[in-house]
Amino acid sequence: MKADLEYETLFHLVRYLAPVPYLVALLLITIWSYYFLQEDDDKKEEGKGSLEERKQAGTIHQTVVSSPPPSSI
């Protein structure tokens, strides 16, 4: 009887703690990817000024799209 109780306790312990390594791995991957995405964004932002500074420097190009002439029906 005591062995059954120990087995049952061990079974429940393993059953409830089994997802923990996966959750820890998911958390670490999330933190790691967030860190490296932030680093990439910082690299992209280097050399860029504010929006107004880039407009004045002429590095922002705007495309003007004209509408087609109205058709006579």
C-alpha positions, 0 to 999 in steps of 0.5 A: 500500500505504501508503495502504491501511494509513493508511486501515485505521488510520484506520478502526480508530481511528474505529471504536473511538473512535466511542462515546466522545462518547456515553459522555461525554454519558451520563456528563454526563447522569447527573451532571447528573440526580443533582445536580438530584435531590439538590437536589430532595430537599434542598428536600423535606426543608426544614421536616421534622424527624426522625421523632420530632419530626414524630410529636410535632407530629402531622404524621404521621397513622396510619390504623387499618384494622380487619378485617371481622367474622368470618363465621359459616360 
